[in-house]
Structures are given as C-alpha cells and as structure tokens.
Amino acid sequence: MQRYEEYARLLVEVGVNIQKGQNLIIDAPVDCAWFARLCAKAAYAAGCREVIMKWNDDALTREKFLRAEPDVFDTLPKWLAEFMNGYAGEGAAFLRISASDPENMAGVDPDRLTRAQRASGEALKPYREATMGSAIPWCIASIPIPSWAKKVFPGCGEEEAVEKLGLAPDCGINEETGMVELTLPEADEEALWQLARLDPTNAILVIVARTAATDGPAEEPVQETPSVSHIIQPGGTPEVPDNAIADEDGVLAWEPQN
C-alpha cells in the first residue's frame, strides 16, 4: 500500500501540481475507489480547497450502451457539461484514473459509441480547449484492476495478475528532470501492447521501452525484458525523446541507450 500512497502523492503534487486553495476533480472507476481516496488524502495534505469526485462504472456503462434509447447518445446531459466546463472555467485541476476492462464494450454498436463521442466533444468544448491548451492542470494515470489484469495475464489468478500489473517498487521522481517515472518491469510482450492501447480522445502518453538483461551465463544470448514507463508532467505535456517512434495508434517506443 505504501507504494500506492507514494504514487497518489506524485500524481497530485507533480501530475496536476495542485496549488493551495485549488479545487481538484478526480474522475475514477468505482473499482478504484480505494486509490481515489489516497489521491484525495494527498490533495488535501497539499492544500487543496476541495476534492470533487466523478465516478464511472464499467458494468453500468456497458448496460447503457447496449440498452438505452437511441437518442440518448446524441446529447450530453446538461448537468455534466456544466460540471466539467464550469470547473475548468474556475481553474480547477483534473485527475483522471483510467482503468477498465479492455473488452468492456465488445458487442456494442459502434454507431452509438461514435455518436456519444461526438456529442461529448461538442458539449465539452470549453473543457477540452482548456486542457489541450494547458490552461488548466490535468493528468491521466492508471492502476491495475482485476478485469484488466486478467486480460493481460490470463494464466494467473486474479490476485497474482493484479500484482504483476502493479507498480514497481522503484517508481518515483527523477531528480534531474522533475518528472514522475513509473515502471512495470514484469509485463510481457502481450502485456505491453495491452497497456499501450490508447483512447484517441485523450492525451495519454504510454512509453514502451525494452531494457536488456545483463546477468546470466556468457554463453547464453542476452534476453530483452520488456518494460513500460509512464512519464507524467504537469499539464499533460510530456517531453518526448528525439529517438521516439510513434506507431499508428500513437504509442511511442524507443530503445533505451546504454
């Protein structure tokens, strides 16, 4: 739990760089309530005026997209638009905890998803302009949840899968750059690209790197162990290494220099 408390502190103090007297909006899945509480605690400790929660739930979202009336997906509730645009206009900070089952929307009509994204984009234009223009502090981060972890590590039990997808104990702040660096060293090749599936409507930076193992008998070929690093800066505008290559999904990858 200590490493998650440190993670929460890093997201609050560096990810959104919360200021004394500033409001913080935390958008989180109900499965991550325990971690949202850690973030709220860290925010108040840093001088946050108020933490306002915005909850979501995979199961309810799926039911909505499968069963709601068609016209539901052509508009965004007025209260939600006022909530997001209003707090953005007041200069609040936004922290999104992104964690969901990657197959949660399997079987959902793609047209419903497209229409809902279009309606959201139009209704939340002031909020998106504020975030994309770095007018307000924002950060997107993630923690493992059972449904996601089991997809990445199907051969493991639920608890083991979550642990494998969890934070490495050496995560922390790079003292030279001031950036938060988090590494998941146990992920395998399939896990890397599961982690690197991005929502194109959000500016999540997932950096996929490979670190070469140096221990082992000299007669054996060097094995490469994949790792994933998330680099988060205030305002969601991370620096990208010059040798980074972006694939068609927007995932950045490069070979670390020894």
GULOVEX-907387 format. One record per residue: residue in three letters; x, y, z of N, C-alpha, C in turn. Coordinates in steps of 0.02 Angstrom, whole numbers, padded with zeros to 5 digits, always signed. Layout:
% GULOVEX-907387
AlaXYZXYZXYZ/...
This chain:
% GULOVEX-907387
Met+00041-00061+00000+00000+00000+00000+00043+00063+00000/Gln+00103+00059+00030+00145+00118+00034+00164+00145-00035/Arg+00177+00100-00083+00197+00124-00149+00138+00158-00184/Tyr+00076+00137-00169+00018+00170-00199+00005+00238-00166/Glu+00022+00244-00102+00017+00308-00069+00067+00357-00100/Glu+00127+00332-00115+00177+00373-00147+00155+00391-00218/Tyr+00126+00344-00253+00101+00356-00320+00048+00411-00319/Ala+00001+00406-00271-00051+00457-00264-00021+00526-00251/Arg+00029+00528-00208+00061+00592-00193+00095+00621-00255/Leu+00128+00578-00294+00162+00601-00354+00112+00629-00405/Leu+00056+00595-00413+00006+00618-00461-00023+00685-00441/Val-00033+00694-00376-00062+00756-00351-00011+00813-00351/Glu+00049+00800-00326+00098+00853-00318+00136+00869-00382/Val+00144+00819-00425+00181+00831-00488+00134+00826-00548/Gly+00093+00773-00550+00049+00763-00607+00003+00822-00621/Val-00032+00846-00570-00075+00905-00579-00047+00966-00542/Asn+00006+00956-00503+00039+01011-00468-00013+01053-00430/Ile-00052+01020-00388-00106+01053-00353-00081+01112-00312/Gln-00118+01166-00313-00100+01227-00276-00145+01237-00216/Lys-00122+01272-00166-00162+01288-00108-00224+01327-00129/Gly-00282+01305-00105-00344+01340-00122-00375+01319-00188/Gln-00344+01272-00224-00370+01250-00289-00414+01188-00281/Asn-00467+01184-00321-00510+01125-00321-00479+01071-00364/Leu-00494+01008-00347-00470+00951-00386-00529+00906-00403/Ile-00538+00893-00467-00588+00845-00491-00553+00779-00503/Ile-00576+00725-00470-00549+00659-00482-00602+00617-00517/Asp-00587+00595-00577-00631+00553-00618-00604+00482-00611/Ala-00643+00437-00580-00617+00371-00565-00671+00317-00570/Pro-00651+00255-00588-00697+00199-00587-00713+00180-00514/Val-00772+00153-00502-00789+00132-00434-00742+00078-00410/Asp-00714+00038-00456-00666-00014-00437-00602+00016-00407/Cys-00590+00080-00420-00529+00112-00396-00543+00161-00339/Ala-00599+00152-00305-00618+00198-00252-00563+00203-00199/Trp-00532+00147-00182-00480+00146-00130-00422+00190-00150/Phe-00404+00190-00215-00348+00231-00237-00369+00305-00243/Ala-00431+00317-00263-00456+00386-00266-00453+00418-00197/Arg-00467+00378-00145-00463+00404-00077-00391+00425-00059/Leu-00343+00385-00082-00273+00402-00070-00255+00468-00105/Cys-00280+00476-00165-00267+00538-00202-00299+00598-00168/Ala-00361+00588-00144-00395+00642-00109-00357+00662-00045/Lys-00335+00612-00009-00297+00624+00053-00233+00663+00037/Ala-00199+00643-00016-00137+00678-00035-00152+00749-00057/Ala-00208+00759-00092-00227+00826-00115-00241+00873-00057/Tyr-00279+00849-00009-00294+00891+00049-00230+00907+00088/Ala-00185+00858+00092-00122+00869+00127-00080+00923+00093/Ala-00090+00929+00026-00052+00979-00012-00086+01047-00013/Gly-00144+01053+00019-00178+01118+00022-00237+01126-00024/Cys-00260+01072-00054-00318+01075-00100-00379+01104-00063/Arg-00417+01146-00097-00477+01176-00067-00532+01123-00058/Glu-00547+01085-00112-00598+01033-00108-00584+00981-00162/Val-00594+00918-00146-00590+00863-00194-00662+00845-00214/Ile-00676+00847-00279-00742+00831-00304-00737+00767-00345/Met-00777+00717-00329-00772+00653-00363-00821+00648-00422/Lys-00798+00617-00475-00839+00600-00533-00829+00525-00546/Trp-00878+00485-00528-00871+00412-00532-00896+00384-00598/Asn-00868+00326-00617-00893+00289-00675-00889+00215-00659/Asp-00925+00174-00697-00929+00103-00684-00934+00064-00750/Asp-00889+00017-00760-00888-00022-00822-00955-00055-00836/Ala-00982-00089-00786-01044-00127-00797-01102-00082-00816/Leu-01110-00026-00782-01165+00020-00797-01155+00053-00865/Thr-01093+00070-00880-01080+00099-00946-01098+00051-01002/Arg-01081-00012-00993-01097-00062-01044-01173-00070-01051/Glu-01208-00074-00995-01281-00081-00998-01313-00022-01034/Lys-01287+00038-01021-01314+00097-01054-01306+00092-01129/Phe-01245+00075-01152-01233+00073-01224-01269+00015-01259/Leu-01287-00035-01221-01324-00091-01250-01399-00080-01250/Arg-01426-00046-01200-01498-00046-01189-01532+00022-01188/Ala-01495+00077-01183-01528+00142-01179-01561+00160-01246/Glu-01608+00207-01243-01642+00229-01304-01591+00262-01351/Pro-01601+00255-01416-01552+00280-01465-01535+00354-01459/Asp-01586+00396-01443-01574+00468-01442-01529+00489-01383/Val-01519+00445-01335-01477+00460-01277-01406+00478-01298/Phe-01384+00448-01354-01314+00455-01373-01300+00516-01417/Asp-01352+00556-01428-01344+00616-01470-01335+00679-01429/Thr-01340+00674-01363-01331+00732-01320-01293+00711-01257/Leu-01264+00761-01225-01232+00750-01160-01275+00785-01108/Pro-01287+00752-01051-01329+00784-01000-01304+00855-00984/Lys-01352+00901-00978-01334+00971-00966-01294+00979-00902/Trp-01313+00941-00851-01278+00948-00787-01204+00928-00792/Leu-01190+00877-00835-01122+00854-00842-01079+00906-00879/Ala-01109+00936-00931-01072+00988-00968-01058+01047-00923/Glu-01108+01067-00883-01098+01124-00838-01046+01107-00785/Phe-01046+01045-00762-00998+01022-00712-00926+01028-00738/Met-00913+00997-00796-00845+00995-00824-00823+01064-00847/Asn-00865+01098-00886-00847+01164-00913-00841+01215-00857/Gly-00886+01209-00808-00886+01257-00753-00823+01254-00711/Tyr-00804+01193-00691-00743+01186-00651-00681+01204-00691/Ala-00682+01188-00756-00625+01207-00798-00619+01283-00801/Gly-00676+01317-00807-00675+01390-00810-00652+01421-00745/Glu-00661+01386-00690-00638+01411-00625-00565+01396-00611/Gly-00534+01357-00656-00463+01342-00647-00449+01282-00603/Ala-00497+01236-00598-00487+01176-00558-00436+01131-00592/Ala-00407+01085-00553-00362+01035-00580-00403+00970-00592/Phe-00384+00931-00642-00420+00871-00660-00373+00811-00660/Leu-00390+00760-00621-00353+00698-00619-00399+00641-00640/Arg-00380+00607-00694-00420+00551-00717-00383+00486-00702/Ile-00416+00441-00666-00389+00374-00655-00420+00328-00706/Ser-00381+00309-00755-00406+00269-00812-00391+00196-00800/Ala-00443+00156-00789-00435+00084-00779-00501+00050-00796/Ser-00499+00008-00847-00561-00026-00867-00544-00092-00902/Asp-00594-00134-00908-00587-00196-00945-00581-00178-01019/Pro-00526-00196-01053-00518-00176-01123-00571-00205-01170/Glu-00608-00255-01147-00660-00284-01189-00730-00267-01163/Asn-00735-00215-01122-00799-00198-01092-00851-00179-01143/Met-00830-00150-01199-00877-00127-01249-00885-00176-01307/Ala-00860-00237-01299-00868-00287-01352-00942-00299-01366/Gly-00961-00298-01430-01030-00310-01449-01073-00248-01449/Val-01046-00191-01428-01085-00129-01428-01086-00100-01499/Asp-01143-00072-01519-01150-00043-01585-01100+00015-01593/Pro-01053+00011-01640-01003+00063-01649-01034+00132-01662/Asp-01093+00132-01694-01125+00196-01709-01144+00232-01644/Arg-01164+00195-01593-01180+00226-01529-01118+00258-01498/Leu-01063+00223-01502-01001+00249-01474-00979+00313-01511/Thr-00985+00312-01577-00965+00370-01617-01009+00430-01602/Arg-01073+00419-01598-01120+00474-01584-01109+00503-01513/Ala-01096+00459-01465-01084+00481-01397-01020+00522-01393/Gln-00967+00501-01428-00904+00538-01428-00914+00607-01461/Arg-00954+00608-01515-00966+00672-01549-01005+00720-01504/Ala-01056+00694-01471-01096+00736-01426-01054+00763-01369/Ser-01012+00719-01341-00968+00740-01286-00919+00793-01309/Gly-00889+00783-01368-00841+00831-01394-00871+00900-01403/Glu-00933+00902-01427-00966+00967-01439-00985+01000-01373/Ala-01013+00962-01327-01037+00990-01264-00980+01011-01218/Leu-00924+00975-01222-00868+00989-01177-00812+01028-01211/Lys-00829+01065-01263-00778+01102-01300-00738+01150-01255/Pro-00769+01189-01211-00730+01233-01168-00681+01195-01123/Tyr-00703+01138-01097-00660+01097-01055-00601+01070-01095/Arg-00614+01043-01155-00561+01014-01196-00512+01068-01220/Glu-00536+01126-01236-00492+01180-01257-00446+01201-01200/Ala-00474+01200-01139-00434+01218-01080-00380+01167-01066/Thr-00396+01102-01074-00346+01050-01061-00295+01047-01117/Met-00318+01047-01180-00271+01043-01235-00227+01104-01240/Gly-00251+01161-01217-00211+01221-01218-00171+01232-01155/Ser-00173+01181-01110-00137+01184-01046-00156+01245-01005/Ala-00219+01267-01013-00244+01323-00973-00259+01301-00902/Ile-00270+01237-00892-00283+01209-00826-00239+01147-00817/Pro-00221+01131-00755-00180+01071-00743-00222+01008-00747/Trp-00196+00957-00780-00232+00894-00787-00182+00837-00793/Cys-00205+00778-00776-00161+00720-00779-00204+00658-00786/Ile-00181+00610-00825-00215+00546-00833-00166+00491-00811/Ala-00188+00448-00766-00146+00395-00740-00187+00332-00735/Ser-00156+00278-00715-00192+00214-00711-00165+00171-00655/Ile-00208+00126-00631-00188+00074-00585-00222+00009-00608/Pro-00195-00048-00591-00225-00111-00613-00290-00127-00578/Ile-00337-00156-00615-00399-00183-00586-00404-00255-00608/Pro-00440-00297-00572-00443-00369-00587-00462-00386-00659/Ser-00515-00354-00686-00537-00372-00753-00484-00357-00806/Trp-00448-00302-00798-00394-00283-00844-00335-00330-00835/Ala-00316-00341-00771-00257-00382-00757-00265-00453-00784/Lys-00325-00481-00779-00337-00549-00803-00333-00553-00879/Lys-00349-00499-00913-00343-00498-00986-00269-00498-01006/Val-00228-00463-00967-00157-00458-00982-00120-00522-00963/Phe-00139-00550-00905-00107-00611-00880-00160-00665-00869/Pro-00187-00693-00923-00242-00741-00917-00223-00806-00880/Gly-00159-00822-00878-00138-00884-00845-00129-00877-00770/Cys-00138-00817-00744-00128-00805-00672-00194-00799-00635/Gly-00193-00812-00571-00250-00798-00530-00261-00724-00525/Glu-00320-00704-00502-00338-00633-00501-00288-00591-00460/Glu-00273-00614-00400-00228-00577-00356-00158-00572-00386/Glu-00133-00627-00414-00067-00627-00444-00065-00582-00505/Ala-00118-00584-00546-00120-00543-00606-00118-00468-00588/Val-00156-00449-00537-00157-00379-00515-00088-00359-00489/Glu-00055-00403-00452+00011-00389-00426+00061-00380-00482/Lys+00058-00422-00534+00104-00417-00590+00094-00353-00629/Leu+00032-00331-00632+00017-00270-00669+00027-00207-00626/Gly+00045-00218-00564+00051-00163-00516+00115-00124-00524/Leu+00125-00076-00479+00182-00032-00482+00246-00066-00462/Ala+00300-00048-00494+00366-00071-00473+00386-00033-00410/Pro+00423-00064-00365+00441-00031-00303+00488+00028-00312/Asp+00521+00034-00370+00569+00088-00379+00541+00148-00417/Cys+00475+00153-00421+00446+00211-00454+00458+00273-00411/Gly+00461+00330-00443+00473+00391-00405+00485+00450-00450/Ile+00512+00504-00422+00527+00565-00460+00599+00564-00483/Asn+00609+00576-00547+00676+00584-00574+00702+00652-00550/Glu+00753+00652-00507+00776+00713-00477+00805+00762-00527/Glu+00830+00737-00584+00860+00781-00633+00808+00816-00676/Thr+00755+00779-00694+00704+00808-00738+00642+00833-00701/Gly+00632+00808-00641+00572+00826-00604+00510+00788-00626/Met+00519+00739-00671+00463+00701-00697+00451+00638-00656/Val+00388+00617-00654+00370+00555-00622+00385+00498-00670/Glu+00421+00447-00647+00436+00390-00689+00413+00326-00655/Leu+00368+00290-00687+00340+00229-00660+00354+00172-00708/Thr+00378+00117-00682+00397+00061-00725+00362-00003-00703/Leu+00340-00041-00752+00309-00106-00740+00354-00159-00770/Pro+00405-00183-00733+00457-00224-00762+00436-00296-00776/Glu+00381-00320-00749+00363-00390-00757+00318-00403-00817/Ala+00296-00350-00850+00249-00359-00906+00283-00395-00964/Asp+00246-00441-00996+00273-00475-01054+00253-00436-01118/Glu+00274-00463-01176+00262-00427-01238+00188-00413-01250/Glu+00146-00462-01238+00074-00452-01248+00048-00400-01199/Ala+00073-00402-01138+00051-00354-01087+00069-00283-01107/Leu+00127-00274-01137+00148-00208-01157+00098-00176-01204/Trp+00077-00213-01253+00032-00183-01302-00039-00179-01278/Gln-00057-00220-01228-00121-00211-01195-00120-00144-01158/Leu-00065-00130-01124-00059-00068-01087-00057-00008-01134/Ala-00031-00018-01194-00020+00037-01240-00080+00052-01284/Arg-00138+00020-01271-00198+00036-01309-00226+00102-01284/Leu-00223+00153-01326-00242+00220-01304-00311+00239-01328/Asp-00344+00280-01288-00406+00312-01309-00385+00374-01349/Pro-00401+00376-01414-00376+00431-01456-00404+00499-01436/Thr-00456+00501-01393-00484+00565-01372-00446+00594-01314/Asn-00399+00557-01286-00361+00581-01228-00287+00579-01242/Ala-00251+00624-01210-00179+00630-01222-00141+00589-01170/Ile-00151+00524-01171-00113+00480-01127-00048+00462-01161/Leu+00007+00471-01127+00071+00451-01155+00093+00386-01123/Val+00098+00334-01162+00123+00270-01138+00188+00257-01175/Ile+00242+00255-01139+00307+00246-01170+00328+00173-01162/Val+00337+00140-01216+00357+00069-01215+00432+00065-01228/Ala+00467+00034-01182+00540+00028-01189+00561-00043-01175/Arg+00622-00060-01195+00650-00126-01181+00717-00117-01147/Thr+00728-00153-01093+00792-00150-01058+00825-00218-01064/Ala+00887-00218-01082+00923-00281-01092+00948-00309-01026/Ala+00938-00373-01016+00964-00406-00956+01039-00414-00962/Thr+01074-00403-00907+01147-00409-00909+01172-00469-00869/Asp+01131-00497-00826+01151-00554-00786+01138-00619-00823/Gly+01179-00669-00812+01168-00734-00843+01232-00760-00874/Pro+01235-00825-00887+01294-00855-00917+01314-00822-00982/Ala+01380-00814-00992+01405-00780-01052+01386-00816-01116/Glu+01380-00885-01111+01366-00922-01173+01293-00916-01196/Glu+01251-00890-01152+01181-00882-01171+01170-00813-01202/Pro+01125-00810-01252+01111-00745-01283+01078-00698-01233/Val+01091-00634-01240+01061-00584-01196+00986-00582-01208/Gln+00947-00586-01155+00874-00583-01161+00851-00512-01147/Glu+00802-00491-01186+00774-00425-01175+00710-00430-01135/Thr+00706-00393-01081+00647-00393-01038+00607-00330-01052/Pro+00546-00336-01076+00507-00275-01091+00488-00239-01027/Ser+00481-00175-01031+00455-00136-00975+00413-00080-01003/Val+00370-00051-00962+00328+00004-00983+00338+00062-00934/Ser+00348+00121-00960+00356+00179-00917+00303+00231-00934/His+00274+00260-00884+00228+00315-00893+00264+00378-00868/Ile+00271+00428-00910+00303+00490-00888+00249+00543-00887/Ile+00240+00573-00829+00185+00620-00820+00214+00687-00799/Gln+00193+00740-00832+00214+00807-00813+00152+00850-00800/Pro+00160+00904-00763+00103+00949-00753+00075+00973-00820/Gly+00010+00973-00826-00022+00996-00887-00026+00943-00941/Gly-00001+00884-00929-00006+00831-00978+00033+00843-01041/Thr+00089+00879-01036+00129+00894-01096+00199+00866-01087/Pro+00206+00800-01087+00272+00770-01076+00320+00781-01134/Glu+00384+00783-01117+00435+00787-01169+00445+00718-01199/Val+00458+00716-01263+00467+00653-01298+00539+00648-01322/Pro+00573+00592-01308+00642+00585-01332+00647+00592-01408/Asp+00705+00618-01431+00714+00629-01503+00711+00564-01542/Asn+00731+00508-01511+00732+00445-01548+00667+00405-01541/Ala+00614+00437-01515+00550+00402-01508+00516+00395-01576/Ile+00483+00338-01585+00447+00324-01647+00374+00311-01629/Ala+00328+00346-01661+00257+00337-01647+00226+00290-01698/Asp+00188+00240-01673+00155+00195-01720+00086+00224-01737/Glu+00045+00186-01775-00019+00212-01799-00068+00225-01742/Asp-00057+00194-01685-00102+00205-01627-00079+00261-01582/Gly-00024+00294-01600+00001+00348-01559+00045+00326-01502/Val+00065+00262-01501+00108+00237-01448+00181+00252-01466/Leu+00216+00280-01418+00286+00298-01429+00331+00242-01404/Ala+00381+00225-01444+00427+00172-01424+00498+00191-01444/Trp+00546+00168-01404+00616+00177-01422+00660+00129-01383/Glu+00720+00121-01406+00767+00077-01374+00810+00119-01326/Pro+00808+00106-01262+00849+00145-01214+00923+00139-01231/Gln+00960+00193-01221+01031+00195-01235+01070+00171-01173/Asn+01117+00126-01182+01157+00103-01126+01213+00153-01110/
